[in-house]
Amino acid sequence: MEILLVDDHAIVREGFSTLLSSVLEGAVVTNAKNAQQATNALRTNHFDLIILDINLGTTSGLTLAEYIVQRWKHAKVLMFSMFDDISIIDRAMKLGAMGYVSKQSEPDVLISAVTSIIKGRRYLEHNTAIELATFNLSHSGGNLTDLTQRELDIFLGIANGLCRKQVAESLNISEKTVSNVITQLKRKLELQTNAEFVHLAIKQGYIKIAS
């Protein structure tokens, strides 16, 4: 059983790797701390499962998840995070993830998720599944889940304090394109200032405030 674990915190990688290797017979865990290391590993190895943190520092794990499932059609992705915002979980599942586990869950929850997804079954904890179903029934728009991936990438760049030039360089697009998308975002999300971008990103769990 080959597992790729992607998280930007060394202590998390070491802890989860030890757990998986000790509980799952024959499990071999490869660690990656960022998107580049993850994609390099995927190009040279076949993995039965990719466990992916939603927040990879300067990179969105959601963006990486979408790239992985499009590039490697049979990839099985399990998202895990400290974020419990149901809109983020909803977007992760819609992008192709097969499950979600909170980092605050008990170890046996992660093991159950891993074994279920490797067998081809989706996995959500019972309460999360109910919340997700309710969210999809009641959701009526005006949310970050309505954005295209390009819009979300630019939104997160601005919310994380990058200037338009830096966002353009990070996404390999023109600064003019970034400006046009920001104008569309302000209209679509009814925002006026960069501070409102930050506030919305925090509210929906894309940015975590250090305690």
N, C-alpha and C positions, 0 to 999 in steps of 0.2 A: 504494500500500500504506500504509494508515493504522495506526500502532501507538501504543498507550498504554502508557507505561512508568511504573510506580508503585513508588517507593522513597523512603525518608525521608532518604537521604544524597545530598547534591548532587553530590559527586564521582563517585558511582556512576551517577547519572542522566546526567551529562555524558559520562562515559566510554562507557557503553553506547549512548547516543544517537548519539555520534560514530561508533562502530563500525557500528551498524545503518545509518545514513545513508550511510556511505561504501562499504559492501559490498553492500547491497541496493538495486538500481536502483529509483528512484522511491519509496523509503521516506520517509515523513513521520512523525517521532516527536514525540508530545506527552508532556510530562512532568507528573507529579503527585507531590507529596511526602507525601500522606496520603489517607485514605479519602474525605474530603469533596471534595478537589480531583478525585479520580478519578471519583466519582459525578457531580459537576457536569459533567465532560468527557463522560461517557457519555450524559448527558441531552441534550447539544447536538450530539454528533458520532457518526458510525458508525466503529467501528474494526474492522479485519480481525483484530487480535490485541491482547490485553492481557497484558503481562508484569508480573507481580505478585510483589513481595517477600513472603515469609512473615511476616517480622517488621517491622512498621511502627511501631516505637516503642511507643506506648501502645495501638495497635490490632493485632488479630490479622489478618494477611493471609488466613488461612484463613476467618475470618468474612466478610471482604470478598469473597473468591472465591465463597463460597456465595451471598451476596446477588447478586452479579453474574450468576451462571449461572441463578439463579431469576428475576431481574428482566429480563434480556436473554437470551432463550432460545437465541439463535444465537451468543452470545459464545464466543470461543475464548480460553482462559486458559492461559498458561504460567507456572508458579511458578518462582521462582529464589530461592536463599538460601545463606547460609553453613552452614545446618543440613544435616547428612547423616543424621540419624536416620531410619531407614526407616519408623518409625511415623508420622512427620510427613508423609513423602512419600505413604504409604498413605492417610492421611486426606485429603490434598490431591486425590489422584486420585479418591477416593470422593465428594468434594464436587463433582466435575465438571471439575477441571483436566484439560487434554489432555496435559500434559507437565511435566517437572521438570528443571531444570538447576542444578547447583551453581555458585556464583559463583567457585569455584576452578577451574572447567573452562576449557579453552582457548577462545579466541574462536570458532574454527570449530565448536565444539560448540553454542554459542548460535545461530549462523547456521543450522546444520543443524536445530536444534529449531524455529526460527522458520519456515523454509521448509516443513518437514514439517507443522506444525500448521496453517499457512495453507492448505495443500492438503487439510486434513481428516484428517490422520493423527496418531495419538498419538505422543509421543516420550519415550523414556527411554534413557539410555545403557545399553549392554549389561549391565554389571555391576550397575547399579541395578535393571534389569528382573529379573535373576536373584535379587537380594536381596529384591525385593518379592514375587516368586512364592514364595520360601522362607518369607518372613514370613507370608504369607497361609495357607500350608499348615500352619505350626506354631503360629500365634497361637491362644491359647486363652482370651483374656479378661483382665480385670484391668488393662487398658491404657487410656490416655486416648482411644484410638480408639473405645472403647466408649461414650463419653459423647455425650449429645445436644449440639447446638450451644449451647443455653442453659447446660447444665452446664459445658461447656468455657469459655464466656465468663466465668462466675462463678469457676470454678477459676483461670483466668489472672488475673482481677482480684485475687483474694486472694493468689496467688503473686507478683504484682507489687507487693504491699504496700498495696493499697487497703483501706480499712475497708469494712464492710458497707454503710454509707450511701453511700459513694462509688461502690461497685459498682452499687448500686440506681439512682443518678442517671445513671451512664454508660449503663446498659441501659434506662433509662426503665421500671423496674419497682419494686415496693414492697420496702422493707427486709425485711419479713416473708417475701416470696418468696425473697429472697437467703438468709435464715437457713434456710429449709426446704430449699433446694437444697444448702447447705453441709452440713447434716445428712445428706442423701442421699449426697453425695460422700464424706463421711468413712466411711460404711458401705460404699459401693460400692468405694472404693479402699483401704479399711482404713487410713485416716489418722486421726491424733488432733489434731495441732497445725498451725498455720499454717506453721511451719518445715518440716513434712513436705510441705506443698503446694509450697513453694519448692524443696525437694530433688527432688521428683518432676518438677517443671517443668524444672529444670536437666538432670536425667538424661535426659529425653525430648526435650531440645533446644528447648523453648519459650522458655526464658530462657538468654541467653548471658552467661557471666561475662567481664567485661572483663579483658584480659590486661595 
